[in-house]
Amino acid sequence: MKFEDETQNLKARMGVIHGLVFAILAVLGVRLYFLQVVNGGYYSERAENQRVRLLRIPAPRGAIFDRHGKLLVDSRSTYNIILSREDMKGKDWNELLGPLSEGLGVDPDLLRERLDEMSKQPAFEEVTIKEGADSADLAWVEAHTLELPMLLVREQPQRRYPENGTLAHVLGYVGEISPQQLKQAKFKDYAENPYYPGAIIGQEGLESTYDRYLRGKDGYRKVEVDSRGRIQRELETVAPQPGQDLVTTIDLEMQLAAEEQLRNSPNKRGVIVSVDPRNGEILALASYPTFDPNLFSQRIGTPEGRKEANALLRDPLTPLFNRAIRGRYPPGSTWKIPMAVSGLKQGAITVQKSNVACGAGIQIGNKFTRCMGSHGSPEVRYAIKVSCDGYFYRLGLKMGLEGIMQMVDEFDLNKRTGVDLPHELVSWTPSREFKARFNPRDPEWKDIDTVYASFGQVYDFVTPLAMLRAQMAIANGGRLYVPHLLREARPVSEIGPFAARPRRGFDRPDPKLIDIPAEQHKLVIEGMWQVVNAGGTGGAARIEGFDVAGKTGTAQVVGLGKDVGKNKDHSWFVAFAPAHAPEIASIALVENVGFGGKFAAPATQKVYMAYVAKAHPQLAPAAAPAEAAKKQAEAQGVGHQ
Amino acid sequence: MVAIIESRKFRDFDWLLTLLAVAIAVFGTWMIYHAQPETSYWKKQLIGLGVSSVVMLAVAFTDYRKLVHIAPAFYAFGLFLLVIVLIPGIGLKINGQRCWIGVPGLGQFQPSEFMKIPTVLMLARYFGRHRGSHLRFREMAMGGVILAVPVGLIMLEPDAGQALTYFPLLAVVLFLSAIRMWLVIAALVVMTAVVPAAWVVGTQTGLIKPYQQERINVILDPENADRRGFGYHTWQSIVTVGKGGLTGSATRGDASQSKLKFLPEPHTDFIFAVAAENTGFMGCVLLLLAYAVLLTKLIHGARRAPDRTGMLVIMAIVGGLAFQIFINVGMALGLLPVIGVPLPLMSAGLSAILSTSVAIGFAISIRLRRFVN
């Protein structure tokens, strides 16, 4: 180079620059190698994750039917219009009020209320602008996506339950899974069909017990989104697999008959349960007062709905409460039937000589406990027929507390029945521990306590279903079935990636066996037959040609003499029919109305009539066909109102 | 006579350099198309490429010495443009920066891009005289002034990224003008000592604000730094580059990061990420090699330049180009913070491609005259 001279060693300096250029490019090349060749797969996945979204397609939940295939519960698709908080950032709510209320026909005051509420909610919660949007609303939202990008449409399958609270306690209801529930092992660890935040699950009743059958498997839309989450194209669609339909053991007509009896009772409170004593299938289970499950499946998301639900929770008459499995009541004289069976079994009385003195009552220490009549020294059938208290006081003393406790244990009266409904309570039954807890000032068990325990008072608090289960075993000669509501969960065929789901039945069909010798059994059944058919206390339950056997009960709620008004006795009636080949067994409890024969027995008779009309039409009275037809029409209408 | 000159010019013309520059620009246009297929950027870039080629040839066939001779006029005109771009109404404000002048019918141009050429010419003119001794302080100060005036005006726009690209021009010119080696070494030592010290002092005293620290953290750990805020650009660029893998995803048919708008500014600042996504490691290495060959060709031209001025012009251009490539690609690869510097010959923008073409035209012109004297 002509211009080069000694002072600057220019060649070397240019070489340095050349070297720097190569070094820079080499650094970039090495970095590229690490990003693209070494970690390319990782970044590819990251890009994939931000570009691909899975949008859930909710699976339809299985429907619920009665035993004859009548629809009880189904789901339909509804659409809600919601406001995405993400897209609302930095915008003024008030500007939205006008266009929204006009475009969607929502009352501006209600809208303002909801928007106000939103500002108090955590940011991730959505605000529903309109429930049950119709196609015109959806079209309006679609047409305004540019100006109002914060409006989203959410499909929501909605559960429809029968009107008037029919079967509410049996069916239960669905609702959104709570954060607490999501942490429970039952939900958290169910990998086969995972639960996720926002999932709709059965919260009560059969919806809860058989949630895993009823829930379908959600499908999804795989979509490609841009950086703002807007869908660019569909990549894949997987259709959902519907849940399994449930067929229950319920006979809708009997159920309606039972509910009608309770609704027409003086206090509109009580329980009627009917089962098939040959297998434990529950034909009707009515608990009053009842509630509308649609509140929880449809309206709970609205402020008005929440108000309604809170009122239900606080209602002193506890309409949400399934009295058949959560109510503990003194059973009164219905207790005498297992007492009689066990008295015979334990040898306190015998088939040959079952006479025990009545004495119009019993003197224990300085306290006289009276009988309603003076029955001499009756044998067991007569004692049952007239419900002689004195007889059972002395029978109880003969058996002793241990004998009564043995009876309780044998008939599972101190256990849950195992019915396929959630939240069943255990009955309280006589024991030394129970007395010590119940009456700590006088914890010692005395003879007078045995007397009380032997006729269904003071130390006996049973759930109606536990009592019915024991009575059903007495009816069928000793087979203690688990009362249940599931006949079958219908199979679902394979869809896409989802395997077929097989038919399922009730999983505990085999009864516990109690050995009741035939002649002892016959004796007790005859007594119960006489209660209804031979001038006993339950004559009101009589059906010509359909040998109803039963036992009344009148349970004291408070001490004698105060049984008026709201403290009136509970009216009980347990029954089964036909007496010697039972097809139906039942328990009826009408709260705080008085004598069992007057209220519970005729109510039972009405329910049996509904059964007879269908199962034995030749026995039905002449007027029955017309009535049955009317009932039939009612029953068909029930699921579709 | 004319024929002889013409044939010699034709023979000595650096065809490889020209073709390489055009090839990179064509590749760039193709990537712009990939980045924004639904817009007209790639068509504009194609027109720009055509115009640039013509201008490049025109510059190449002009005697660079004549242009260096009138460099002060260019320089003055450039400064004039940098002043009027600051006047609202003439200068267009985009993203908070007033660095564009709208020309009716032609679109808009960026004076700060073009100002690099007169600055290089002025520096070469001043430092191009015969040297017999080491660089004196007075000369360094003069070089500083030549640089400081346009850089100061650019900082008023404000466009720090563009201003930054001026410094290597002076650095190269000083380095090749017999600056004492101990000064260079001292400057490097001071920088390596001062930068970490300033960081420690700045963060302790709060002079470096948390958001500024965040920008540095983004580079240190892009995945866990603020991926939705400051780190968004860097993180998305890294993902886009990494996603390209060995051979790129252009053939795989899935929607690209830029099409889905995850990658910001895909046709300008992050054009390299687009190229990386579409052509993979293979394509990127070829591109870097192309730059390496281009810069090597330029340096070879500088070595054979007929005079110091020509040598300084080419080497300043080399310095400027290499620096911009490093800043831009380093940013796309998450090595450097986000600085808005275009990638030479690749990024969409008429001003950028035109000024780069003019620069390369100078290099060709100087080489053409290597035997003349």
Interface residues (C-beta under 8 A of the other chain):
Chain A: M1 K2 F3 D5 T7 Q8 L10 K11 R13 M14 V16 I17 H18 L20 V21 F22 I24 L25 V27 L28 G29 R31 L32 Y33 L35 Q36 V37 N39 G40 G41 Y42 Y43 S44 R46 A47 Q50 R51 E224 V225 D226 S227 R228 Q232 R233
Chain B: H130 R131 G132 S133 H134 V172 F175 L176 S177 A178 I238 V239 T240 V241 G242 K243 G244 G245 L246 D254 A255 Q257 L260 K261 F262 A276 G280 F281 C284 V285 L288 Y291 A292 L295 T296 I299 A302 R303 R304 A305 P306 D307 R308 M311 M315 V318 G319 A322 I325 F326 V329 G330 L333 G334 L335 N373
